[in-house]
Amino acid sequence: MISSEHQEHAIFTRLVSPSSVSVDPSKVNDYSSFAEAYTAANETNLVNAYYERPAMLALAGDVAGRRTLDAGCGSGLLFAALRDRGAIVSGFDSSAGMLGLARQRLGDNADLQVADLGSPLPYPDDTFDDVVASLVLHYLEDWEPALAELRRVLKPGGRLIASVDHPFAVNLNHREAECNYFDTTKWTVEWSMGGQTTLVSRWNRPLHAMIEAFTGAGFRITVISEPEPDPAARELFPEAIAAEPRFLCFLFFVLQAN
């Protein structure tokens, strides 16, 4: 059984539409409107707290003394974990509401800025040893501008550590929509959490398109990872783990700037 605390902070998802159905853009991806509920879920739920975030930290490894950019930092959970491990971290996000929560968590001296991934970023060339992009690239239809900017702010030989929705999992989970795996498809889902309901849209693309985007932007792929959840998840979320014995949710990359 899932504890009442974890049940309360779970995110429940319902498919609303693929790209062929019109959804009012003003009602989608408004993270500031549900920042507190999302942050509470992110703190303790299975996919974020016991799967995605531990995997990102494991791939980052020893970050002590490394200048690190948290691209799409949200409320600062990954930022805080990297800083605790000795990284010198800067972060940006498009949501002022999420950054407000990040500042409460990280303190007034934290280097946090409002910026959009895919637009020019407020950092000089060759600034960072690492960029972490945690579950953010899949919000973009076109990865080229975003990857170009991330490559620009990375030092030569620097690392981009990224996680995205796993394209196989998206197609398996939305089989009823009968979309072509090889298309770049916009999915809109309804999230319910903490008594709130909101719409979230993300773009799914096939694995080969991701690889072509990374290499075309001047990155060399060093790791592609499909990790298991943290071992503690088997005790905290036994029913979810039993339902997905080969847990597959996100795809992780470590890339080196050429």
Secondary structure, DSSP 8 states (H G I E B T S, - for coil): ---HHHHHT--EEEEEE-TTS---GGGBS-GGGGHHHHHHHHHH-HHIIIIIHHHHHHHH---TT-EEEEET-TTSHHHHHHHHTT-EEEEEES-HHHHHHHHHHH-TTSEEEE--TTS--SS-TT-EEEEEEES-GGG-S--HHHHHHHHHHEEEEEEEEEEEE-HHHHHHHTGGG---TTS-EEEEEEEEETTEEEEEEEEE--HHHHHHHHHHTTEEEEEEE-----TTHHHHSHHHHHH-TT---EEEEEEEE-
